[in-house]
Amino acid sequence: MSSEDKDQKGDEVTLHAPDSSEESEEPPLVEVAGWALLAITATVCSQLEEEVWESAELQEKKR
């Protein structure tokens, strides 16, 4: 056992993942913000694509 596995008193230090009861059911705010940003970006890109197609169709009709 390395010295990193013991605290200053020489006792063993055990690391464990939190139990499911300790975890909150809500996702982290950063994850929620990321999904929201992705949804907004997809919506804006979709609207922009529609406008580009409409503009291209109008340009063809003018020719």
ROLO-912294 format. One record per residue (C-alpha): x, y negated, z negated. Coordinates in steps of 0.001 Angstrom, whole numbers, padded with zeros to 6 digits, always signed. Layout:
! residues N
XYZ;...
END
This chain:
! residues 63
+000000+000000+000000;+001449-003369+000978;+001595-006381-001285;-001122-007986+000848;-003580-005349-000393;-003195-006466-004016;-004136-009732-005651;-001846-011644-008035;-002686-009376-010997;-001783-006265-009008;-005388-005055-008740;-006512-003645-005417;-008524-006006-003267;-011421-004437-001382;-012966-006219+001563;-016417-005200+002683;-018995-006405+005150;-022105-007941+003610;-025057-005626+003129;-028036-006102+005393;-029901-007465+002371;-027244-010187+002010;-027523-011261+005646;-030219-013692+006637;-032621-012610+009355;-032186-015911+011185;-029425-016188+013814;-026674-018749+013199;-027432-022294+014298;-024572-022247+016810;-026104-019217+018545;-029530-020873+018690;-027998-024064+020060;-026123-022065+022680;-029271-020321+023894;-031142-023640+023945;-028386-025249+025999;-028418-022310+028401;-032198-022592+028836;-032000-026332+029443;-029189-025890+031969;-031114-023197+033840;-034220-025394+033985;-032306-028424+035251;-030470-026346+037871;-033729-024810+039045;-035355-028235+039431;-032289-029592+041208;-032315-026643+043610;-035977-027311+044454;-035223-030976+045133;-032293-030099+047382;-034420-027677+049408;-037228-030228+049729;-034745-032875+050830;-033227-030521+053392;-036688-029680+054763;-037528-033384+055085;-034252-034019+056912;-035060-031221+059396;-038543-032637+060043;-037065-036069+060805;-034819-034583+063530;
END
